[in-house]
Amino acid sequence: MEFSELYAKAKSVVNPRRLSEFAEAGGVGAAILAANGEVYTGVSIDTACSMGFCAEHAAAAAMITSGEQVVLKMVAVNWDGRILPPCGRCREFISQLHPDNLNAQVMVDDNTVVTLRELLPYLWHSF
């Protein structure tokens, strides 16, 4: 699967909305291509007291729920279509789900794809 297709799947779930006085969701969408060839998507949930989570976490949770854990490719997209590199928490989270995830290709902007390993050059668990 090309990144253009993965991007389109991430963008398709973006739907910014207020859930309550204290929570918003859908401002960022993410898509993960797993080793089984399936694509898993998720959206961000932001809460007033920082208990929400990133779109990559939601997509990874859907992947885990389906019995998968190896990520081949991933991308996150903002509400305006801009590609967002994963935050440090997401990088670390995905890296711990399976050792092979360090080889996952991550789109970090329109013309740049790097491995998760490149985004985590000094892993605490690799020493």
N, C-alpha and C positions, 0 to 999 in steps of 0.2 A: 504494500500500500504506500502510495506517495504521500508526502507531507501535505500536499494541497488537499487531498481527501480527508486526512486527519484534521487539518485546520477547519475544514467545512463542518465536520462533525462536532468539533469543539464550539464553533461559532453558533451552530444550530441550537444549542442548549442555553445559550446566554439569553436571559430574560430578567433584567433587573426589576426587582419589586420589593416593596415593604411588606414584611410578614406581620409585624406588630410595631408597637411604639419602640420596642427595643431591638428589633432584628430586621435585617435586609438579606436578600438572597439573589443569586443569579447574575451578579455583576461581572463575574468571570466564569468562563466555561473551560473545561479541560477534556481532552481525549487521550486515551492510552490504547495503543495497539499491543495486545498481549501475545505471548508465544503461540497460543492456540489459534491466532488469526482473527480473534474477535476484538472489537473496539468497545471500550467502556468509557462512558462519559460521566461527568459530574459538574456541579456548580458550587461556587463559594457560598458560605453562609456567614454573615457578619453580625455579631451581637454587641450590645452596649458594654458588656463586661468581658469581652475577649474570649468567649467560650466557643466561638464559631470555628470554621475551618476552611481551608483553601479548596478550590475546585479539584486540584490534583489528589487531595485526600479523598474527596468524594468519589472520584473516578477509580482510585485504587481500592476503595472499600467495595465498590461494585464488582471489580475484578476478583477480589478475594472471596466475595460472596459467591461468585460463580466457580470457585475452585482453582483459580489461576493465581500466579504470583510473579511470573517473569514478564517484565516490560521490555518490549522491543523499541517502541517509539512513543514519545509523548509531546504534547503541545498544550499551552494554555492561552486563552484569548480574552482580552478585555472587552467591555461592552461596546467600545468603538472599533473593534476589530484588530486592535494592536496586539501583537504577540508579546507575552510576558514570560521572562525566564522564571523558573520555579524559585521560590524563596528558600532560604537555608533549611527551614523546617521540612519543607517538601522534599528537598534533595536528600536529606538525611533519612526521612521516612521511607522513601522509595528504595534507597540503598539497603535498608535493613530487611526488606521483604524477601530478597533472594540475592545471593552473591552475584549472579549474572546480570542483575539490574545495573551494575556499574558500567556495563557495556551498552545500556539503552541509549538510543539517539534522542537528543532533546533539542527541539527547535527553540532557539532563544531570541531570534528576530527574523525578519523576512528572508534574509539570505544567509543565515548562520545556523548550522546544526553541529552540536558538540555531544560528546558522551557525558553521561552522568559522572563518570570518573574524572573528567576534565573539570567539572563543576565542583568536585570535592577532592582537590589535590592532596590534602593532608588528612586523610581519614583516620579517626581515632582507633578504629578497629582493624586497621591494616598493618599495624606495627608489631 
